[in-house]
Amino acid sequence: LNYNGRHYLEMFMPHLLKSTYSNLEIVIADNASTDDSIIFLKTNYPTVIVKKNSSNQGFAGGYNWALLGLEADYFILLNSDVEVTKQCIEPLIELMESNL
């Protein structure tokens, strides 16, 4: 979930895109940012799906809106100011799969 987080996207998107998980789809939900976050994403990360909300729905509302219409077995919700390692997804998926 992003809100006026272009600075964070610039710092942390490269880390997310280095993920070694093969079945990864990245969706950035923008909570009505007024900075250039959307332009930055579309220019630098054309394969990333960007959903732009017309109004800021806050933290929980923004995530609820972001998940509407998305289909996947699992979702990992990250704010734009979170740095991840390239192998952070596999242990999460393994844990979820082991508890089915």
C-alpha positions, 0 to 999 in steps of 0.5 A: 500500500502506497501513499506519497511514498515515491522515495520509499518505492525508489529505495525498496522496489528493486529489492522486491523485484529481486525476489527468487519466488517464481510465481510472483505478481506485484500489485501496488495499490496507491491510496490517492497519492499526490506525489509522483509515485504513479508516474515513477512506477509506470516509468520504471516498473512497467510490469508492476500492476498499479491500482490507483484509488480515487480517495485515501481510504486509510490503512485498513480501508486501503488494503481492503480496496486493494484486494478487491478483484485480485485472485491468488492463493496468497497475498503478502501485504507490504507498505511501500516503506518495507525492505525485503530480502530476495528470499523472503517469500519462500519461507512464508509460502512454505509455512502457509502450505505446511499448515493447510 
